[in-house]
Each structure stands twice: as structure tokens, then as C-alpha cells.
Amino acid sequence: MHLICVGLSHQTASVALREKLAMNEAAAAQTLRELKALYPNAEMTLLSTCNRTELYVARPLHGHPRIDSVLSYFADSRNLPADELATAAYHHDNEKAIRHLFRVSSGLDSMVLGENQIIGQVRAAYELAKQEQAVGKVLHKVFQSALATGKRVRTQTLLGAGRRSVSSVAVDFARHLYYRFDDKTVLVIGAGKMTDLTLAQFMALKPEKLIVCNRTIERALPLAAKYGGEARPFEQLDEALIEADVVITSTGATEPIVTAERFKPLIKKRRFRPLFVIDMAVPRDFSEAVGELANVYLYNMDDLQRALADDHAARSEQISAAEAILEPIVMECYTAVQQNDFADLIRKLRDQLHEIGQAESGRTVNKLRGADPSMLQPIIEEHTHRVVNKILHRPISELGRGRSDAAAMYATALRRLFELDDEEDMDQPERTEPR
């Protein structure tokens, strides 16, 4: 089987592009269904987070989809310019695809080095692919190994220790704007894990007031109670924006929930006070145009990534320790995949040859019944001739219509497998021309 990974991430694409390709669970499930309908012989798993969208595929060596087919599908289905997507996308094959997945699940490829959330996201992607019956034994093996390896890296290295987080960087940004917070109001939009983590950092600054605003008030209430804040329904978002000095937002909305047109009428009501916004959503919750308005300081995931870049360089020792764990497991996993594939191939070949043999045996047995003894030898010879021809028919046909380079490769394999070279050629070392 041939393994490929096609995708883009925070390392290759801006948040403006990533948000166009980002998918929630329902969209990811629909994508898997569509791709499986197009390529029923391939195994697939789709990983889509705020920082990456990647498709992992296991398919026969000469099967589909190919890399360009995957990129074309994403460009068409998400209304993206093909050249823009191709420029930001990357792809990996075979052991490189496995190595990339292992790095992702271990937190080595994350914006926040060693962060824990990604391993849960990899597990969720794998579970969704199982639910959609999109994985077979190849990707079962690869993803189970990736999850186990990610856990091992976290327990056997210090990769996650002492790391800076997106939340801590957000607090650092806010401190550059405000020198005190005891007179500030913090507004949280969304009630997911990311907003909870970031809010925990901000509450250490002891703001005067906290407002939690969510589409479903039932989810806002526990988060507000946890930090001593006030929960408000989404219909009161404008009023909350008027009160706020700091906004933390991370919802699952597919379109911006705060546009420049929506925010402009609020500026005068806010008395032109500065507003600090940390938008961790992908797709973004605040449109880019809001950040261009006076006294609005808007930061998104790209800004946080730039601030975290130095953290990777400073932690080379932990990265090396994690990579030392990964490498032998990557090769072990890839070898196991190929060996299992080879065993399946041999089994299918045996089954196919037995079917040919049984069909011809039945035909020959019928002819032998009551046959004149003088015809036994010709019947047996005919049987052998028919079996050999049926076995060789498909391979010879493929050799005859293949490209010259493929035909040469097949010919070399046949000579090696069936010892078809002359004994003289096989025994003699290759001679070189005199200089």
C-alpha cells in the first residue's frame, strides 16, 4: 500500500487560508463520505483543527487518489484558487507521511510545542474515520501507533514542560496595552476548551468584571460560574462589546460574527475606549476590517504563532529527545505496514491461482472420464498449457501496453523472481569497459 499525507498548516498557510479549509465534525464527515465515494479502494482519515487540515490516505501503489486529485477536490469543494492552495500545501509519502503524523500527534509540529490538545484531535479524527468506515487495517495500524507514540513522547520527555502557551502569549499582548486590569471588563465569546484555558490566564490579572457570551446560554453558565462571571445570551453581544475592554473569542462559527459594519455603531457608545481582541477561532470570529478601526487592537492565531516561534528554537534539546523516540517507531510501523501488505498480496495471489487451477482441473477431469488411453497425455498437456496461459495472460498484457520505463522495471523483476537470466550471466560479475 502507498501512504500519502496532503495538507496545510500554520507553518505554510496564513489564518486567512486555513479558515477556508477548516472543517467542523459534520463537514469532515461529509468530506470523508464524498472522497470514499470517489475512491472506494482507498483508506482515509481527515484531521482538521484551527492550525491544520490534513488528509491521510492509504491506497494501492498505482491507485487513486493522487496528490493532485486531493488538491483539486479541496480547491473545488471549498471554492479556493487552485494555485493558492497548491502553493501553501505540502505532501508526504510512505514513511515520511507516517513520520509527519507521529510528529503531529507528539506536539512537535504544533504552534505551541508539546501541547496536549492535538493528541485528542488526532484521536477524534481517527474515531470519525472509523465511524464513516473510511479506515482499514493500514490506517488502523498507523493511527494507533501515532497515538501511542504521542503519549510516550509526553511521558518520557520534557517536551511539554515549561512551555509558553497561546493563552500566556495573549496575556503578554494585553499587558502591552494595559498596565492595570482591576478596572477592566473581560468578555469571552464561546464556551469551549480554548476560551476556558485563555480565561484562566486572564483571571490571574484580577479583572473587575467577566462576561461570558455564548449561543447557548446553558454552556455559558458553567464557565461564568467557574470564574465568578456573568453569563449572557448571544442576543446581548453588542451590549457586551460596548462594556468590554478585553475580548477573548473562539467559537465554531463558519463566518465572522463581528464585522466592521456591526462594530462601527458601537464605537461612539464605547466612548472610543481601546479594545483588545484575541481571536483564536479558525475561521476567525472578527473580520480583519475590525482591526483597522481606531483603538481596536486585534490579534489572531498568526500573531500568536510569530510570538511563539522563538520558543521552538530555545527548546532544541527536548525536540531532539522526542525525535529520538519517534524515528525507530516510524520505521517499525512502516515496515509492519509493508509486510502486512505483502502477506495480503501473497494470499490474494495464491487464491487467484487456486481458482484458475480448480477451474481447469474440473474441465480436465470431465474430459478424462471415458477418454481413450491414447488421449490421456494430450489432455494433460492441454491442461498444463491452459493453466500456464491463464496465469500469464494478465501480466503479459500489462507488459505489452506499459510505458517503456515500467516495462523495463517489470522485466527486471521477472528475471530476478523467476531466475530467467542465463546461468552464465548470473554467475559472472558485471564487466566494465577499459578506460
C-alpha positions in Angstrom: 0.0 0.0 0.0 1.1 3.6 -0.7 0.6 6.1 2.1 0.2 9.8 1.4 -0.5 12.9 3.5 -1.7 16.1 1.9 -2.4 19.3 3.8 -1.5 22.7 5.0 -0.8 24.1 8.5 0.2 27.2 10.4 3.7 26.7 9.2 2.7 27.0 5.5 -0.5 29.0 5.3 -2.0 32.1 6.8 -5.0 32.0 9.0 -6.9 33.6 6.1 -6.3 30.5 4.0 -6.6 28.0 6.9 -10.0 29.2 7.8 -11.3 28.5 4.3 -10.2 24.9 4.6 -11.1 24.3 8.3 -14.0 21.9 8.9 -16.1 21.0 11.9 -17.0 17.4 12.6 -20.1 17.4 10.3 -18.2 18.9 7.4 -15.3 16.5 7.9 -17.7 13.5 7.9 -19.3 14.7 4.7 -15.9 15.2 3.1 -14.9 11.6 4.0 -18.1 10.3 2.5 -17.6 12.2 -0.7 -14.0 11.1 -1.1 -14.8 7.4 -0.3 -17.5 7.5 -3.0 -14.9 8.8 -5.4 -12.1 6.4 -4.3 -13.7 3.3 -2.7 -10.4 1.3 -2.7 -8.6 3.9 -0.5 -8.5 4.3 3.2 -8.7 7.9 4.5 -8.6 10.0 7.7 -9.1 13.7 7.8 -7.6 15.9 10.5 -8.9 19.4 10.7 -8.0 21.8 13.5 -7.6 25.6 13.8 -4.0 25.2 12.8 -4.0 22.4 10.2 -6.1 20.5 7.7 -4.6 17.2 6.5 -5.9 14.2 4.6 -4.1 10.8 5.2 -4.6 8.2 2.6 -3.6 4.5 2.1 -4.2 3.2 -1.4 -2.7 0.6 -3.8 0.6 1.7 -5.3 -0.9 2.6 -8.7 -4.3 3.5 -7.3 -6.1 6.7 -6.5 -6.4 9.4 -5.3 -3.2 11.0 -6.3 -1.9 14.2 -4.7 -3.2 16.5 -7.4 -6.6 14.8 -7.2 -6.8 15.6 -3.5 -5.8 19.2 -4.0 -8.3 19.6 -6.8 -11.0 18.2 -4.7 -10.3 20.7 -1.8 -10.0 23.6 -4.2 -13.3 22.8 -5.9 -15.2 21.9 -2.7 -14.0 24.9 -0.7 -14.0 27.4 -3.6 -10.3 28.0 -3.3 -8.0 29.2 -6.1 -6.0 26.1 -7.1 -2.7 27.9 -7.4 -3.1 29.5 -3.9 -3.8 26.1 -2.3 -1.0 24.4 -4.2 1.5 27.0 -3.0 0.6 26.5 0.7 0.1 22.8 0.6 2.6 20.1 1.4 2.6 16.3 0.9 4.5 13.3 2.3 4.7 9.7 1.1 5.1 6.4 2.9 7.5 6.6 5.9 7.6 10.4 5.6 3.8 10.5 5.9 4.0 8.3 9.0 6.8 10.4 10.5 4.7 13.6 9.9 1.7 12.1 11.6 3.8 11.0 14.6 5.3 14.5 14.9 1.8 16.0 14.8 0.4 13.6 17.5 3.5 14.2 19.7 3.1 18.0 19.6 6.4 18.5 17.6 4.5 20.2 14.7 2.2 22.3 16.9 2.2 26.1 17.2 2.7 25.5 20.9 5.4 22.9 21.2 4.4 19.8 23.1 0.7 21.0 23.6 -1.7 18.3 24.7 -4.8 19.2 22.7 -3.5 17.9 19.4 -3.4 14.2 20.5 -7.1 14.4 21.4 -7.8 16.0 18.0 -5.9 13.2 16.2 -7.9 10.6 18.2 -11.1 12.4 17.3 -10.2 12.4 13.6 -9.4 8.6 13.7 -12.7 7.9 15.5 -14.6 9.9 13.0 -12.9 8.0 10.1 -13.8 4.7 11.8 -17.4 5.8 12.2 -17.6 6.7 8.5 -16.0 3.3 7.7 -13.2 5.1 5.9 -10.2 3.3 7.5 -8.9 -0.2 7.0 -6.1 -2.1 8.7 -3.4 0.1 7.3 -4.6 3.3 8.8 -5.7 1.5 11.9 -2.1 0.4 12.4 -0.7 3.9 11.6 -3.1 5.9 13.7 -3.0 3.6 16.7 0.8 3.7 16.6 0.7 7.5 16.3 -1.5 7.9 19.3 0.6 5.5 21.4 3.8 7.3 20.4 2.4 10.7 21.1 1.6 9.6 24.7 5.1 8.0 25.0 6.8 11.3 24.0 4.9 13.2 26.6 5.7 10.8 29.4 9.3 10.2 28.5 10.5 13.7 27.6 10.2 17.2 28.9 8.7 18.5 25.7 5.6 19.8 27.4 7.3 21.1 30.5 7.7 24.9 30.9 6.2 25.7 27.5 4.7 29.0 26.6 1.1 28.7 25.6 -1.3 30.6 23.3 -3.0 31.8 26.4 0.1 33.1 28.1 1.1 34.9 24.9 -2.4 36.5 24.8 -1.9 37.8 28.3 1.5 39.2 27.3 -0.1 41.1 24.4 -2.7 42.5 26.7 -0.1 43.7 29.2 1.5 45.8 26.5 -1.8 47.7 26.1 -3.0 47.9 29.7 -0.8 48.3 32.8 -3.7 47.5 35.2 -6.8 45.3 34.9 -8.7 45.9 38.2 -10.8 48.4 36.3 -11.3 46.3 33.1 -14.1 44.1 31.8 -13.2 40.9 30.1 -15.7 39.5 27.5 -15.5 35.8 26.5 -17.3 34.8 23.3 -17.7 31.0 23.1 -17.5 28.4 25.9 -15.1 25.8 24.6 -11.8 24.5 25.9 -9.6 27.1 24.3 -11.6 30.0 25.8 -11.5 28.3 29.2 -7.7 27.9 29.1 -7.2 31.5 28.0 -9.6 32.9 30.5 -7.8 31.1 33.3 -4.7 33.1 32.4 -6.5 36.4 32.2 -8.3 35.9 35.5 -4.9 35.8 37.2 -4.8 39.5 36.3 -7.9 40.0 38.5 -10.1 42.0 36.1 -13.0 43.9 37.6 -15.7 42.1 35.6 -16.2 39.0 33.5 -18.9 38.4 30.9 -19.4 35.0 29.1 -21.5 35.2 25.9 -22.4 32.0 24.0 -25.0 30.9 21.5 -26.4 28.5 24.1 -26.7 30.1 27.5 -26.6 26.7 29.1 -22.9 26.3 28.1 -22.1 29.8 29.2 -23.4 29.4 32.7 -20.8 26.8 34.0 -17.9 28.8 32.6 -19.2 32.0 34.1 -19.7 30.3 37.5 -16.2 28.8 37.4 -14.6 32.2 37.3 -17.2 34.3 39.1 -18.6 36.0 36.0 -21.9 36.8 34.4 -23.4 34.6 31.6 -25.3 36.4 28.8 -27.3 35.2 25.7 -25.8 35.8 22.3 -28.5 38.3 21.5 -26.8 40.7 24.0 -23.4 40.5 22.3 -23.5 44.1 21.2 -24.2 45.4 24.7 -21.3 43.2 26.0 -18.9 44.6 23.3 -19.8 48.1 24.5 -18.8 47.2 28.1 -15.7 45.2 27.2 -12.0 46.2 27.4 -10.7 42.8 26.5 -12.4 40.2 24.2 -11.4 36.5 24.1 -13.2 34.7 21.3 -13.1 31.2 20.0 -16.4 29.9 18.5 -17.2 27.3 15.8 -18.8 29.9 13.5 -18.2 29.5 9.8 -18.4 33.2 9.2 -17.2 36.3 11.2 -19.7 37.1 14.0 -18.3 40.6 14.4 -17.8 42.6 11.2 -16.7 46.2 10.8 -20.3 47.1 9.9 -21.6 45.7 13.1 -18.9 47.2 15.3 -18.8 50.8 13.9 -22.0 51.9 15.5 -20.7 50.7 18.9 -17.5 52.8 18.8 -19.2 56.1 20.0 -21.2 54.2 22.6 -17.9 52.8 23.9 -16.6 56.4 24.2 -13.7 55.5 21.9 -12.0 53.4 24.6 -9.3 51.0 23.4 -10.5 47.4 22.8 -8.1 44.4 22.9 -9.3 41.4 21.0 -7.6 38.0 20.9 -9.3 35.9 18.2 -8.3 32.2 18.5 -11.1 31.0 16.1 -10.4 29.4 12.7 -12.4 30.6 10.8 -12.0 33.9 12.5 -14.8 35.4 14.6 -13.7 39.0 14.0 -13.3 40.2 10.4 -10.0 41.7 9.5 -11.6 45.1 8.9 -12.4 45.4 12.6 -8.7 45.5 13.4 -8.3 48.5 11.1 -10.8 50.6 13.1 -9.4 53.2 15.5 -8.5 52.0 19.0 -9.1 48.3 18.2 -6.1 46.0 18.8 -7.0 42.7 17.1 -4.7 39.7 17.3 -5.3 36.3 15.6 -3.6 32.9 15.5 -0.9 34.2 13.0 0.1 36.9 15.5 0.3 34.3 18.3 2.4 32.0 16.1 5.0 34.7 15.5 5.3 35.3 19.2 5.8 31.6 19.9 8.4 31.0 17.2 11.3 31.7 19.5 10.1 29.0 21.9 10.8 26.3 19.4 14.4 27.4 18.9 15.1 27.6 22.6 14.0 24.0 23.2 16.1 22.1 20.8 17.2 19.6 23.4 13.6 18.5 24.2 12.9 18.3 20.4 15.9 16.1 19.8 14.9 13.7 22.7 11.4 13.4 21.2 12.7 12.8 17.7 15.0 10.1 19.0 11.9 8.2 20.3 10.0 8.7 17.1 12.4 7.5 14.5 12.7 3.8 15.3 8.9 3.6 15.8 8.3 5.3 12.5 10.4 2.7 10.6 8.9 -0.2 12.6 5.4 1.0 11.7 6.2 1.5 8.1 7.9 -2.0 7.9 4.9 -3.6 9.5 2.5 -1.9 7.1 4.5 -3.1 4.1 4.9 -6.6 5.5 1.2 -6.9 6.1 0.5 -5.6 2.7 2.9 -8.2 1.2 1.3 -11.0 3.1 -2.1 -9.9 1.8 -0.7 -9.8 -1.7 0.6 -13.3 -1.5 -2.7 -14.6 -0.1 -4.6 -12.9 -2.9 -2.1 -14.3 -5.5 -2.5 -17.8 -4.1 -6.3 -17.6 -4.1 -6.3 -16.4 -7.6 -4.0 -19.2 -8.9 -6.0 -21.8 -7.0 -9.2 -20.5 -8.7 -7.6 -20.9 -12.1 -6.2 -24.4 -11.1 -9.6 -25.6 -9.8 -11.5 -24.3 -12.8 -9.1 -26.0 -15.2 -9.0 -29.2 -13.1 -12.8 -29.5 -13.3 -12.7 -29.1 -17.0 -9.8 -31.7 -17.4 -11.5 -34.2 -15.1 -14.6 -34.2 -17.3 -12.5 -34.7 -20.4 -10.6 -37.6 -18.8 -13.8 -39.5 -18.0 -14.2 -42.2 -20.6 -11.3 -40.9 -22.6 -9.3 -43.3 -24.8 -6.0 -44.1 -23.0 -4.1 -42.8 -26.1 -5.6 -39.3 -25.4 -4.6 -39.1 -21.7 -1.2 -37.5 -22.5 -2.6 -34.8 -24.9 -5.4 -34.0 -22.4 -2.8 -33.5 -19.6 -0.6 -31.4 -21.9 -3.6 -29.3 -22.9 -4.5 -28.8 -19.2 -0.9 -27.6 -18.4 -0.9 -25.3 -21.4 -4.3 -23.7 -20.4 -3.2 -23.2 -16.8 0.1 -21.6 -17.8 -1.7 -19.3 -20.4 -4.4 -18.2 -17.9 -1.8 -17.4 -15.3 0.4 -15.4 -17.7 -2.4 -13.7 -19.7 -2.9 -10.6 -17.5 0.9 -10.0 -16.7 1.8 -10.3 -20.4 -1.0 -8.0 -21.4 0.2 -5.4 -18.9 3.8 -5.7 -20.0 2.8 -5.2 -23.6 0.9 -1.9 -23.0 3.1 -0.4 -20.3 5.4 2.5 -20.6 9.0 1.7 -21.5 10.3 2.5 -18.1 7.6 0.5 -16.3 8.1 -2.4 -18.8 11.9 -2.4 -18.0 11.2 -2.4 -14.3 8.7 -5.4 -14.6 11.2 -7.2 -16.8 13.9 -6.9 -14.3 11.6 -8.1 -11.5 10.6 -11.1 -13.6 14.2 -12.1 -14.3 15.0 -11.8 -10.6 11.9 -13.6 -9.2 11.9 -16.5 -11.7 15.7 -16.7 -12.3 15.2 -16.1 -16.1 18.8 -14.8 -16.7 21.2 -17.2 -18.3 23.3 -19.0 -15.7 26.4 -17.6 -17.4 25.0 -14.0 -16.9 24.0 -14.6 -13.3 27.3 -16.1 -12.2 29.6 -13.6 -13.9 30.2 -10.2 -12.3 29.4 -7.2 -14.4 32.4 -6.2 -16.6 33.4 -2.6 -17.0 34.9 -1.1 -20.2 38.6 -0.4 -20.0 39.4 3.3 -19.7 
